[in-house]
Amino acid sequence: MLKLRRFTAWSIDFALIATAATLLAVLTFHRITVLVTDVPGLATKGGLDLVTSRGDVIGASEHLGLSLWDKVVLDVEEAFGTLVLVTFLYQWACLTWLGRTLGKGLLGLRVTPRLSRHALRRAAVTTAADVAVYALACVLLVEGHFALSVLVWAVAAVLFLVNALTVFFPGRRSLADRMAGTSVVGALSGHHATRG
């Protein structure tokens, strides 16, 4: 029963991160749309490139296209970086100040011990397992490193599963708990959440 509470708490926290990801995706889409629909700006840039190209029309157009692509890639990379940062800050701030994330608080769970070094390590591992390694795989894909992206995505999937499934092993602690030296317990009882 308490395993279900812990899963539900994680689902709430992950939904908050997914909401942040969605908002960042919308913002990034808007930034890219503005970039590629700025006809006067593109015309000015393209015209300047053409005038200074010494007759190399193909080179001038290639430069404009690559410049535009680089800006789009940078916007996407910034969005992934922001998502990783937001996820880490959410985890770290909640654990440091409240001893629990919002999902855990709603389900009557807390993380113990409540020390800043434990919160920092737990937030880092949780962020890596939930979004950071996956974000790295996406950035590698956008940068054109397909094979490496697939490899990193596989690592992200394994890390995600190991972090999640270890709560079913003896000790009932996630990878993040084990690496940070923490446990998830019932907020009122002080007993381990998975013991009931």
Backbone as a printed PyTorch tensor [residue, N CA C, xyz], in Angstrom:
tensor([[[  0.8200,  -1.2010,   0.0000],
         [  0.0000,   0.0000,   0.0000],
         [  0.8650,   1.2660,   0.0000]],

        [[  1.9110,   1.2580,   0.8460],
         [  2.7630,   2.4310,   0.9050],
         [  3.6720,   2.5500,  -0.3150]],

        [[  3.9440,   1.4210,  -0.9960],
         [  4.6760,   1.4940,  -2.2580],
         [  3.8490,   2.2810,  -3.2730]],

        [[  2.5520,   2.0800,  -3.2200],
         [  1.6550,   2.8230,  -4.1050],
         [  1.7000,   4.3110,  -3.7680]],

        [[  1.7530,   4.6480,  -2.4820],
         [  1.8610,   6.0600,  -2.0700],
         [  3.1400,   6.6760,  -2.6160]],

        [[  4.2230,   5.9300,  -2.5290],
         [  5.5020,   6.4530,  -3.0120],
         [  5.4720,   6.6320,  -4.5270]],

        [[  4.8990,   5.6700,  -5.2430],
         [  4.7720,   5.7890,  -6.6910],
         [  3.8910,   6.9800,  -7.0570]],

        [[  2.7880,   7.1570,  -6.3300],
         [  1.8850,   8.2820,  -6.5920],
         [  2.5910,   9.6080,  -6.3220]],

        [[  3.3690,   9.6660,  -5.2450],
         [  4.1260,  10.8880,  -4.9360],
         [  5.1120,  11.2000,  -6.0580]],

        [[  5.8260,  10.1660,  -6.5380],
         [  6.7570,  10.3670,  -7.6450],
         [  5.9980,  10.8450,  -8.8890]],

        [[  4.8310,  10.2650,  -9.1360],
         [  4.0330,  10.6520, -10.3120],
         [  3.6320,  12.1190, -10.2550]],

        [[  3.2740,  12.6000,  -9.0700],
         [  2.9160,  14.0160,  -8.9070],
         [  4.1250,  14.8960,  -9.1980]],

        [[  5.2770,  14.5350,  -8.6180],
         [  6.4950,  15.3160,  -8.8570],
         [  6.8850,  15.2810, -10.3270]],

        [[  6.7780,  14.1150, -10.9520],
         [  7.1330,  13.9980, -12.3680],
         [  6.1540,  14.7930, -13.2330]],

        [[  4.8890,  14.8280, -12.8450],
         [  3.9020,  15.6310, -13.5850],
         [  4.2560,  17.1200, -13.5150]],

        [[  4.7600,  17.5690, -12.3760],
         [  5.1910,  18.9660, -12.2620],
         [  6.3660,  19.2440, -13.1980]],

        [[  7.3060,  18.3080, -13.2660],
         [  8.4500,  18.4650, -14.1600],
         [  7.9920,  18.3940, -15.6210]],

        [[  7.0580,  17.5040, -15.9140],
         [  6.5210,  17.4030, -17.2840],
         [  5.8070,  18.7030, -17.6740]],

        [[  5.1420,  19.3260, -16.7100],
         [  4.4940,  20.6140, -16.9740],
         [  5.5420,  21.6760, -17.2930]],

        [[  6.6320,  21.6960, -16.5200],
         [  7.7200,  22.6340, -16.8040],
         [  8.3120,  22.3600, -18.1890]],

        [[  8.4650,  21.0830, -18.5360],
         [  9.0020,  20.7170, -19.8540],
         [  8.0810,  21.1920, -20.9650]],

        [[  6.7880,  21.0490, -20.7510],
         [  5.8090,  21.4860, -21.7500],
         [  5.8740,  23.0030, -21.9330]],

        [[  5.9480,  23.7260, -20.8350],
         [  6.0440,  25.1920, -20.9200],
         [  7.3330,  25.6120, -21.6320]],

        [[  8.4340,  24.9410, -21.3330],
         [  9.6900,  25.2390, -22.0190],
         [  9.6070,  24.9010, -23.5060]],

        [[  8.9220,  23.8100, -23.8430],
         [  8.7630,  23.4390, -25.2550],
         [  7.9550,  24.5000, -26.0040]],

        [[  6.8900,  24.9790, -25.3800],
         [  6.0660,  26.0230, -26.0090],
         [  6.8860,  27.3000, -26.1840]],

        [[  7.6280,  27.6790, -25.1520],
         [  8.4690,  28.8720, -25.2330],
         [  9.5290,  28.7170, -26.3230]],

        [[ 10.1500,  27.5570, -26.3880],
         [ 11.1840,  27.3070, -27.3950],
         [ 10.5880,  27.3180, -28.7980]],

        [[  9.4240,  26.7010, -28.9590],
         [  8.7480,  26.7290, -30.2590],
         [  8.4620,  28.1730, -30.6700]],

        [[  8.0140,  28.9770, -29.7160],
         [  7.7350,  30.3890, -30.0050],
         [  9.0310,  31.1150, -30.4060]],

        [[ 10.1100,  30.8700, -29.6870],
         [ 11.3910,  31.5090, -30.0110],
         [ 11.8480,  31.1310, -31.4140]],

        [[ 11.7090,  29.8630, -31.7660],
         [ 12.1350,  29.4060, -33.0930],
         [ 11.2220,  29.9860, -34.1720]],

        [[  9.9330,  30.0150, -33.8990],
         [  8.9850,  30.5800, -34.8600],
         [  9.2920,  32.0450, -35.1370]],

        [[  9.5660,  32.8030, -34.0850],
         [  9.9140,  34.2150, -34.2610],
         [ 11.1950,  34.3340, -35.0740]],

        [[ 12.1410,  33.4670, -34.7980],
         [ 13.4230,  33.5010, -35.5020],
         [ 13.2520,  33.2590, -36.9990]],

        [[ 12.4700,  32.2390, -37.3690],
         [ 12.3490,  31.8940, -38.7920],
         [ 11.2830,  32.6930, -39.5290]],

        [[ 10.4320,  33.3870, -38.8110],
         [  9.4170,  34.2010, -39.4940],
         [  9.7670,  35.6840, -39.4940]],

        [[ 10.9520,  36.0230, -39.0180],
         [ 11.4120,  37.4140, -39.0420],
         [ 11.9510,  37.7090, -40.4360]],

        [[ 11.0260,  37.8560, -41.3870],
         [ 11.4020,  38.0520, -42.7910],
         [ 12.2830,  39.2860, -42.9810]],

        [[ 11.9510,  40.4250, -42.3920],
         [ 12.8410,  41.5810, -42.5800],
         [ 14.2450,  41.3190, -42.0270]],

        [[ 14.3260,  40.6930, -40.8730],
         [ 15.6310,  40.4000, -40.2820],
         [ 16.4210,  39.4190, -41.1300]],

        [[ 15.7350,  38.3640, -41.6170],
         [ 16.4010,  37.3870, -42.4720],
         [ 16.8280,  38.0160, -43.7980]],

        [[ 15.9620,  38.8810, -44.3400],
         [ 16.2950,  39.5430, -45.6010],
         [ 17.5130,  40.4500, -45.4370]],

        [[ 17.5510,  41.1720, -44.3380],
         [ 18.6880,  42.0550, -44.0790],
         [ 19.9610,  41.2460, -43.9230]],

        [[ 19.9080,  40.1930, -43.1190],
         [ 21.0670,  39.3310, -42.8950],
         [ 21.4980,  38.6870, -44.2050]],

        [[ 20.5200,  38.1340, -44.9480],
         [ 20.8310,  37.4960, -46.2270],
         [ 21.3850,  38.4820, -47.2310]],

        [[ 20.8100,  39.6790, -47.2630],
         [ 21.2980,  40.7100, -48.1790],
         [ 22.7130,  41.1360, -47.8530]],

        [[ 23.0010,  41.3030, -46.5700],
         [ 24.3460,  41.6800, -46.1410],
         [ 25.3430,  40.5710, -46.4790]],

        [[ 24.9380,  39.3160, -46.2190],
         [ 25.8130,  38.1890, -46.5670],
         [ 26.0730,  38.1550, -48.0700]],

        [[ 25.0320,  38.4280, -48.8650],
         [ 25.1740,  38.4000, -50.3190],
         [ 26.1130,  39.5100, -50.8000]],

        [[ 25.9410,  40.7170, -50.2590],
         [ 26.7660,  41.8510, -50.6760],
         [ 28.2370,  41.6170, -50.3300]],

        [[ 28.4800,  41.0060, -49.1740],
         [ 29.8660,  40.7850, -48.7440],
         [ 30.4320,  39.4450, -49.2070]],

        [[ 29.6850,  38.7250, -50.0510],
         [ 30.1100,  37.3820, -50.4600],
         [ 31.0650,  37.3710, -51.6520]],

        [[ 31.2590,  38.5130, -52.2920],
         [ 32.1090,  38.6050, -53.4810],
         [ 31.6170,  37.6910, -54.5960]],

        [[ 30.2770,  37.6100, -54.7160],
         [ 29.6660,  36.8350, -55.7900],
         [ 29.4150,  35.3760, -55.4600]],

        [[ 29.7880,  34.9340, -54.2670],
         [ 29.5640,  33.5420, -53.8660],
         [ 28.1420,  33.4210, -53.2900]],

        [[ 27.1600,  33.3620, -54.1830],
         [ 25.7540,  33.3240, -53.7730],
         [ 25.4450,  32.0530, -52.9890]],

        [[ 25.9820,  30.9300, -53.4270],
         [ 25.7320,  29.6610, -52.7360],
         [ 26.3400,  29.7020, -51.3320]],

        [[ 27.5540,  30.2180, -51.2320],
         [ 28.2030,  30.3270, -49.9220],
         [ 27.4390,  31.2570, -48.9920]],

        [[ 26.9280,  32.3630, -49.5400],
         [ 26.1650,  33.3190, -48.7250],
         [ 24.8820,  32.6870, -48.2090]],

        [[ 24.1880,  31.9410, -49.0640],
         [ 22.9370,  31.3120, -48.6320],
         [ 23.2130,  30.1800, -47.6420]],

        [[ 24.3330,  29.4730, -47.8760],
         [ 24.7080,  28.4080, -46.9350],
         [ 25.0220,  29.0040, -45.5710]],

        [[ 25.7300,  30.1220, -45.5500],
         [ 26.0710,  30.7800, -44.2840],
         [ 24.8080,  31.2020, -43.5510]],

        [[ 23.8500,  31.7660, -44.2840],
         [ 22.5790,  32.1750, -43.6600],
         [ 21.8430,  30.9680, -43.0960]],

        [[ 21.7920,  29.8900, -43.8650],
         [ 21.1080,  28.6830, -43.4010],
         [ 21.7680,  28.0850, -42.1710]],

        [[ 23.0970,  28.0100, -42.1860],
         [ 23.8090,  27.4660, -41.0320],
         [ 23.6660,  28.3600, -39.8080]],

        [[ 23.7020,  29.6520, -40.0140],
         [ 23.5250,  30.5920, -38.9050],
         [ 22.1520,  30.4200, -38.2750]],

        [[ 21.1430,  30.2840, -39.1080],
         [ 19.7800,  30.0780, -38.6240],
         [ 19.6800,  28.7430, -37.8850]],

        [[ 20.2660,  27.6930, -38.4540],
         [ 20.2430,  26.3660, -37.8170],
         [ 20.9360,  26.4100, -36.4480]],

        [[ 22.0890,  27.0770, -36.3940],
         [ 22.8180,  27.1750, -35.1280],
         [ 21.9900,  27.8680, -34.0490]],

        [[ 21.2330,  28.8760, -34.4350],
         [ 20.3770,  29.5760, -33.4640],
         [ 19.2370,  28.6730, -32.9860]],

        [[ 18.6690,  27.8970, -33.8860],
         [ 17.5990,  26.9630, -33.5140],
         [ 18.1430,  25.9050, -32.5540]],

        [[ 19.3010,  25.3530, -32.8790],
         [ 19.9310,  24.3400, -32.0200],
         [ 20.2180,  24.9320, -30.6420]],

        [[ 20.7320,  26.1480, -30.6010],
         [ 21.0200,  26.7950, -29.3220],
         [ 19.7460,  26.9750, -28.4980]],

        [[ 18.6580,  27.3680, -29.1430],
         [ 17.3780,  27.5160, -28.4230],
         [ 16.9360,  26.1830, -27.8130]],

        [[ 17.0700,  25.1090, -28.5730],
         [ 16.6790,  23.7800, -28.0820],
         [ 17.5840,  23.3580, -26.9270]],

        [[ 18.8930,  23.5620, -27.0790],
         [ 19.8350,  23.1990, -26.0230],
         [ 19.5820,  24.0000, -24.7470]],

        [[ 19.2690,  25.2860, -24.8970],
         [ 18.9610,  26.1120, -23.7270],
         [ 17.7100,  25.6040, -23.0110]],

        [[ 16.7310,  25.1560, -23.7660],
         [ 15.5080,  24.6280, -23.1560],
         [ 15.8060,  23.3620, -22.3500]],

        [[ 16.5980,  22.4500, -22.9100],
         [ 16.9550,  21.2410, -22.1650],
         [ 17.7840,  21.5750, -20.9300]],

        [[ 18.7210,  22.4860, -21.0680],
         [ 19.5260,  22.9040, -19.9190],
         [ 18.6750,  23.5220, -18.8280]],

        [[ 17.7170,  24.3410, -19.2230],
         [ 16.8070,  24.9520, -18.2540],
         [ 15.9580,  23.9000, -17.5630]],

        [[ 15.4990,  22.8980, -18.3120],
         [ 14.7010,  21.8310, -17.7120],
         [ 15.5030,  21.0810, -16.6510]],

        [[ 16.7540,  20.7790, -16.9470],
         [ 17.6060,  20.0850, -15.9760],
         [ 17.7960,  20.9620, -14.7330]],

        [[ 18.0720,  22.2350, -14.9430],
         [ 18.2670,  23.1580, -13.8230],
         [ 17.0020,  23.3000, -12.9740]],

        [[ 15.8520,  23.4550, -13.6190],
         [ 14.5820,  23.5840, -12.8970],
         [ 14.2900,  22.3180, -12.0890]],

        [[ 14.5380,  21.1630, -12.6930],
         [ 14.3090,  19.8960, -11.9940],
         [ 15.2010,  19.7850, -10.7630]],

        [[ 16.4810,  20.0810, -10.9360],
         [ 17.4050,  20.0110,  -9.8050],
         [ 16.9960,  20.9890,  -8.7060]],

        [[ 16.7130,  22.2360,  -9.0710],
         [ 16.3550,  23.2370,  -8.0630],
         [ 15.0670,  22.8690,  -7.3420]],

        [[ 14.1020,  22.3170,  -8.0560],
         [ 12.8510,  21.8680,  -7.4240],
         [ 13.1520,  20.7840,  -6.3900]],

        [[ 13.8910,  19.7620,  -6.7970],
         [ 14.2150,  18.6650,  -5.8920],
         [ 15.0270,  19.1690,  -4.6970]],

        [[ 16.0710,  19.9060,  -4.9740],
         [ 16.9710,  20.3640,  -3.9170],
         [ 16.2730,  21.3120,  -2.9400]],

        [[ 15.5420,  22.2910,  -3.4610],
         [ 14.8810,  23.2630,  -2.5920],
         [ 13.8170,  22.5900,  -1.7260]],

        [[ 13.0200,  21.7370,  -2.3170],
         [ 11.9770,  21.0540,  -1.5370],
         [ 12.5840,  20.1700,  -0.4490]],

        [[ 13.6190,  19.4160,  -0.7950],
         [ 14.2340,  18.5200,   0.1770],
         [ 14.9690,  19.3000,   1.2720]],

        [[ 15.6200,  20.3900,   0.8950],
         [ 16.3610,  21.1890,   1.8710],
         [ 15.4250,  21.9180,   2.8270]],

        [[ 14.3980,  22.5660,   2.2940],
         [ 13.5310,  23.4040,   3.1200],
         [ 12.3900,  22.6400,   3.7680]],

        [[ 11.8350,  21.6570,   3.0540],
         [ 10.6500,  20.9680,   3.5640],
         [ 10.9130,  19.5290,   3.9950]],

        [[ 12.0220,  18.9520,   3.5360],
         [ 12.2980,  17.5490,   3.8160],
         [ 11.4640,  16.6130,   2.9590]],

        [[ 10.8340,  17.1470,   1.9450],
         [  9.9920,  16.3610,   1.0440],
         [  9.6950,  17.1900,  -0.2040]],

        [[  9.3780,  16.5140,  -1.2770],
         [  8.8910,  17.2080,  -2.4630],
         [  7.3930,  17.4280,  -2.2900]],

        [[  6.7860,  18.1520,  -3.1950],
         [  5.3440,  18.4020,  -3.0860],
         [  4.5550,  17.1000,  -3.1710]],

        [[  4.9620,  16.2070,  -4.0570],
         [  4.2790,  14.9160,  -4.1800],
         [  4.3640,  14.1150,  -2.8940]],

        [[  5.5380,  14.0480,  -2.3030],
         [  5.6990,  13.3110,  -1.0480],
         [  4.8880,  13.9640,   0.0710]],

        [[  4.8800,  15.2770,   0.1140],
         [  4.1130,  15.9870,   1.1360],
         [  2.6300,  15.6920,   1.0350]],

        [[  2.1090,  15.6620,  -0.1860],
         [  0.6850,  15.3730,  -0.3820],
         [  0.3230,  13.9520,   0.0240]],

        [[  1.2910,  13.0410,  -0.0470],
         [  1.0380,  11.6360,   0.2900],
         [  1.5230,  11.2630,   1.6840]],

        [[  1.9300,  12.2570,   2.4790],
         [  2.3440,  11.9950,   3.8540],
         [  3.6860,  11.3090,   3.9800]],

        [[  4.6100,  11.6140,   3.0800],
         [  5.9410,  11.0220,   3.1040],
         [  6.9800,  12.1190,   3.2950]],

        [[  8.1520,  11.7320,   3.7950],
         [  9.2580,  12.6850,   3.8990],
         [ 10.5660,  11.9390,   3.6920]],

        [[ 11.6120,  12.7060,   3.4010],
         [ 12.9450,  12.1520,   3.1870],
         [ 13.7620,  12.4190,   4.4370]],

        [[ 14.4480,  11.3810,   4.9160],
         [ 15.2700,  11.5200,   6.1020],
         [ 16.6370,  10.9170,   5.8380]],

        [[ 17.7170,  11.4120,   6.3770],
         [ 17.8170,  12.6060,   7.2040],
         [ 17.6880,  13.8600,   6.3530]],

        [[ 17.3190,  14.9210,   6.9980],
         [ 17.0810,  16.1910,   6.3170],
         [ 18.3020,  17.0980,   6.4880]],

        [[ 19.3720,  16.7250,   5.8410],
         [ 20.6100,  17.5010,   5.8870],
         [ 20.9180,  17.9950,   4.4840]],

        [[ 21.5180,  19.1560,   4.3770],
         [ 21.7230,  19.7610,   3.0580],
         [ 22.5930,  18.9010,   2.1530]],

        [[ 23.6190,  18.2380,   2.6880],
         [ 24.4660,  17.4210,   1.8140],
         [ 23.6960,  16.2230,   1.2660]],

        [[ 22.7770,  15.6650,   2.0680],
         [ 21.9490,  14.5530,   1.5930],
         [ 20.9640,  15.0460,   0.5340]],

        [[ 20.3840,  16.2130,   0.7810],
         [ 19.4270,  16.7780,  -0.1750],
         [ 20.1070,  17.0770,  -1.5080]],

        [[ 21.3210,  17.5890,  -1.4460],
         [ 22.0570,  17.9180,  -2.6620],
         [ 22.3390,  16.6610,  -3.4850]],

        [[ 22.8310,  15.6000,  -2.8380],
         [ 23.1350,  14.3510,  -3.5580],
         [ 21.8660,  13.7020,  -4.0910]],

        [[ 20.8070,  13.6810,  -3.2630],
         [ 19.5570,  13.0470,  -3.6940],
         [ 18.9510,  13.8080,  -4.8760]],

        [[ 18.9850,  15.1310,  -4.8090],
         [ 18.4570,  15.9490,  -5.9050],
         [ 19.2610,  15.7280,  -7.1850]],

        [[ 20.5900,  15.6110,  -7.0540],
         [ 21.4400,  15.4030,  -8.2360],
         [ 21.1530,  14.0520,  -8.8850]],

        [[ 21.0550,  12.9930,  -8.0870],
         [ 20.8010,  11.6610,  -8.6540],
         [ 19.3930,  11.5920,  -9.2430]],

        [[ 18.4120,  12.1320,  -8.5310],
         [ 17.0360,  12.1280,  -9.0450],
         [ 16.9480,  12.9010, -10.3560]],

        [[ 17.5980,  14.0490, -10.4170],
         [ 17.5870,  14.8530, -11.6470],
         [ 18.2590,  14.0990, -12.7910]],

        [[ 19.3930,  13.4680, -12.5070],
         [ 20.0850,  12.6970, -13.5520],
         [ 19.2010,  11.5590, -14.0470]],

        [[ 18.5730,  10.8330, -13.1130],
         [ 17.7560,   9.6680, -13.4880],
         [ 16.4730,  10.0670, -14.2060]],

        [[ 15.8750,  11.1600, -13.8000],
         [ 14.5880,  11.5490, -14.3770],
         [ 14.7090,  12.3390, -15.6780]],

        [[ 15.6630,  13.2840, -15.7680],
         [ 15.6950,  14.1270, -16.9690],
         [ 17.0740,  14.4360, -17.5400]],

        [[ 18.1120,  14.5370, -16.7400],
         [ 19.3860,  15.0830, -17.2290],
         [ 20.0510,  14.2050, -18.2870]],

        [[ 20.1160,  12.9040, -18.0700],
         [ 20.7870,  12.0330, -19.0470],
         [ 19.9510,  11.9550, -20.3300]],

        [[ 18.6380,  11.9070, -20.1720],
         [ 17.7590,  11.9280, -21.3410],
         [ 17.9330,  13.2410, -22.1220]],

        [[ 18.0150,  14.3710, -21.4080],
         [ 18.2200,  15.6640, -22.0660],
         [ 19.5410,  15.6770, -22.8260]],

        [[ 20.5820,  15.0830, -22.2430],
         [ 21.8690,  14.9980, -22.9290],
         [ 21.7290,  14.2020, -24.2210]],

        [[ 20.9820,  13.1120, -24.1840],
         [ 20.7650,  12.3140, -25.3990],
         [ 20.0700,  13.1430, -26.4780]],

        [[ 19.1010,  13.9330, -26.0820],
         [ 18.3800,  14.7830, -27.0490],
         [ 19.2930,  15.8520, -27.6370]],

        [[ 20.1360,  16.4590, -26.7940],
         [ 21.0750,  17.4720, -27.2830],
         [ 22.0650,  16.8410, -28.2600]],

        [[ 22.5560,  15.6600, -27.9370],
         [ 23.4730,  14.9750, -28.8530],
         [ 22.8020,  14.6900, -30.1910]],

        [[ 21.5340,  14.3350, -30.1600],
         [ 20.8020,  14.0850, -31.4010],
         [ 20.6880,  15.3570, -32.2270]],

        [[ 20.3300,  16.4560, -31.5940],
         [ 20.2020,  17.7360, -32.3000],
         [ 21.5500,  18.1800, -32.8640]],

        [[ 22.6230,  17.8520, -32.1580],
         [ 23.9680,  18.2030, -32.6220],
         [ 24.4560,  17.2870, -33.7460]],

        [[ 23.6840,  16.2290, -34.0490],
         [ 24.0320,  15.3500, -35.1490],
         [ 24.8280,  14.1150, -34.7670]],

        [[ 24.9330,  13.8110, -33.4900],
         [ 25.6680,  12.6330, -33.0170],
         [ 24.6780,  11.5050, -32.7500]],

        [[ 24.1490,  10.9250, -33.8270],
         [ 23.0560,   9.9610, -33.7150],
         [ 23.4350,   8.7330, -32.8970]],

        [[ 24.5340,   8.0790, -33.2300],
         [ 24.9090,   6.8420, -32.5310],
         [ 25.1540,   7.0980, -31.0500]],

        [[ 25.8760,   8.1600, -30.7460],
         [ 26.1340,   8.4980, -29.3420],
         [ 24.8300,   8.8530, -28.6240]],

        [[ 23.9330,   9.5170, -29.3210],
         [ 22.6310,   9.8610, -28.7510],
         [ 21.8510,   8.6100, -28.3720]],

        [[ 21.8540,   7.6100, -29.2480],
         [ 21.1500,   6.3580, -28.9610],
         [ 21.7720,   5.6660, -27.7480]],

        [[ 23.0890,   5.6600, -27.6850],
         [ 23.7880,   5.0530, -26.5430],
         [ 23.4360,   5.7680, -25.2390]],

        [[ 23.4650,   7.0850, -25.2430],
         [ 23.1410,   7.8560, -24.0380],
         [ 21.6640,   7.6810, -23.6840]],

        [[ 20.7940,   7.6040, -24.6820],
         [ 19.3770,   7.3540, -24.3950],
         [ 19.2140,   6.0020, -23.7000]],

        [[ 19.9410,   4.9820, -24.1470],
         [ 19.8720,   3.6630, -23.5020],
         [ 20.3460,   3.7480, -22.0550]],

        [[ 21.4180,   4.4930, -21.8220],
         [ 21.9030,   4.7020, -20.4500],
         [ 20.8290,   5.4170, -19.6270]],

        [[ 20.1730,   6.4080, -20.2160],
         [ 19.1100,   7.1390, -19.5130],
         [ 17.9710,   6.2050, -19.1190]],

        [[ 17.5890,   5.3110, -20.0320],
         [ 16.4990,   4.3760, -19.7340],
         [ 16.8910,   3.4170, -18.6170]],

        [[ 18.1140,   2.9130, -18.6450],
         [ 18.5890,   2.0060, -17.5960],
         [ 18.6610,   2.7280, -16.2580]],

        [[ 19.2100,   3.9260, -16.2500],
         [ 19.3110,   4.7030, -15.0110],
         [ 17.9340,   4.9890, -14.4270]],

        [[ 16.9960,   5.3500, -15.2800],
         [ 15.6310,   5.6170, -14.8420],
         [ 15.0350,   4.3690, -14.1840]],

        [[ 15.1780,   3.2260, -14.8460],
         [ 14.6170,   1.9780, -14.3130],
         [ 15.3150,   1.5350, -13.0310]],

        [[ 16.6340,   1.6450, -12.9870],
         [ 17.3660,   1.2510, -11.7780],
         [ 16.9360,   2.1240, -10.6010]],

        [[ 16.8120,   3.4210, -10.8250],
         [ 16.3780,   4.3160,  -9.7470],
         [ 14.9810,   3.9470,  -9.2570]],

        [[ 14.1010,   3.6210, -10.1820],
         [ 12.7100,   3.3230,  -9.8170],
         [ 12.5540,   1.9270,  -9.2190]],

        [[ 13.1860,   0.9500,  -9.8110],
         [ 12.9340,  -0.4400,  -9.4080],
         [ 13.6420,  -0.8580,  -8.1240]],

        [[ 14.6790,  -0.1340,  -7.7300],
         [ 15.3850,  -0.5290,  -6.5110],
         [ 14.5450,  -0.3470,  -5.2520]],

        [[ 13.4270,   0.3670,  -5.3410],
         [ 12.5500,   0.4780,  -4.1580],
         [ 11.8870,  -0.8580,  -3.8570]],

        [[ 11.9360,  -1.8080,  -4.7870],
         [ 11.3520,  -3.1270,  -4.5630],
         [ 12.3800,  -4.1300,  -4.0330]],

        [[ 13.6470,  -3.7130,  -3.9320],
         [ 14.7030,  -4.5780,  -3.4140],
         [ 14.7530,  -4.4690,  -1.8930]],

        [[ 15.4870,  -5.3610,  -1.2480],
         [ 15.6440,  -5.2510,   0.2060],
         [ 16.1550,  -3.8610,   0.5900]],

        [[ 15.6000,  -3.3010,   1.6210],
         [ 15.9420,  -1.9540,   2.0550],
         [ 14.9790,  -0.9150,   1.5230]],

        [[ 14.2870,  -1.2520,   0.4470],
         [ 13.2310,  -0.4050,  -0.1270],
         [ 13.6790,   1.0350,  -0.3970]],

        [[ 14.8910,   1.1780,  -0.9300],
         [ 15.4100,   2.5190,  -1.2000],
         [ 15.7540,   2.6480,  -2.6780]],

        [[ 15.4300,   3.7810,  -3.2520],
         [ 15.7660,   4.0390,  -4.6520],
         [ 17.2740,   4.2310,  -4.7800]],

        [[ 17.7510,   4.2580,  -6.0170],
         [ 19.1630,   4.5350,  -6.2520],
         [ 19.5270,   5.8960,  -5.6680]],

        [[ 18.6390,   6.8770,  -5.8370],
         [ 18.8890,   8.2150,  -5.2810],
         [ 19.0210,   8.1500,  -3.7630]],

        [[ 18.1560,   7.3620,  -3.0970],
         [ 18.2560,   7.1970,  -1.6420],
         [ 19.5760,   6.5430,  -1.2630]],

        [[ 19.9370,   5.4960,  -1.9650],
         [ 21.1640,   4.7630,  -1.6360],
         [ 22.4010,   5.6410,  -1.8120]],

        [[ 22.4440,   6.4100,  -2.8940],
         [ 23.6230,   7.2520,  -3.1510],
         [ 23.6760,   8.4690,  -2.2280]],

        [[ 22.5150,   8.9230,  -1.7580],
         [ 22.4830,  10.0960,  -0.8840],
         [ 22.4780,   9.7280,   0.5930]],

        [[ 22.2800,   8.4580,   0.9020],
         [ 22.2020,   8.0540,   2.3020],
         [ 20.8880,   8.4560,   2.9550]],

        [[ 19.8070,   8.4440,   2.1760],
         [ 18.4960,   8.8550,   2.6830],
         [ 17.5080,   7.6950,   2.6150]],

        [[ 16.3620,   7.9080,   3.2400],
         [ 15.2340,   6.9880,   3.1660],
         [ 13.9580,   7.8020,   3.0770]],

        [[ 12.9410,   7.2130,   2.4870],
         [ 11.6270,   7.8390,   2.4630],
         [ 10.8010,   7.1760,   3.5540]],

        [[ 10.2590,   7.9960,   4.4490],
         [  9.4970,   7.4890,   5.5890],
         [  8.1460,   8.1780,   5.6470]],

        [[  7.2260,   7.5660,   6.4140],
         [  5.9420,   8.2080,   6.6620],
         [  6.1630,   9.4700,   7.4780]],

        [[  5.5030,  10.5540,   7.1280],
         [  5.7310,  11.8410,   7.7860],
         [  5.3250,  11.8190,   9.2520]],

        [[  4.2790,  11.1160,   9.5750],
         [  3.7960,  11.1130,  10.9590],
         [  4.4220,  10.0020,  11.7820]],

        [[  4.5500,   8.8240,  11.1940],
         [  4.9850,   7.6670,  11.9720],
         [  6.4940,   7.5770,  12.1010]],

        [[  7.2440,   8.0810,  11.1260],
         [  8.6780,   7.9360,  11.1480],
         [  9.1460,   6.5790,  10.6760]],

        [[  8.2090,   5.6940,  10.3230],
         [  8.5600,   4.3670,   9.8090],
         [  8.8070,   4.4650,   8.3080]],

        [[  9.6020,   3.5400,   7.8310],
         [  9.8730,   3.5210,   6.3930],
         [  8.5720,   3.3890,   5.6380]],

        [[  8.4420,   4.2050,   4.6110],
         [  7.1960,   4.2840,   3.8510],
         [  6.8070,   2.9550,   3.2240]],

        [[  7.7490,   2.1470,   2.8830],
         [  7.4190,   0.9080,   2.2030],
         [  7.0890,  -0.2100,   3.1620]],

        [[  7.2170,   0.0090,   4.4470],
         [  6.9290,  -1.0360,   5.4260],
         [  5.4950,  -0.9930,   5.9220]],

        [[  4.8240,   0.1160,   5.6760],
         [  3.4250,   0.1840,   6.0580],
         [  3.2440,   0.8260,   7.3510]]])
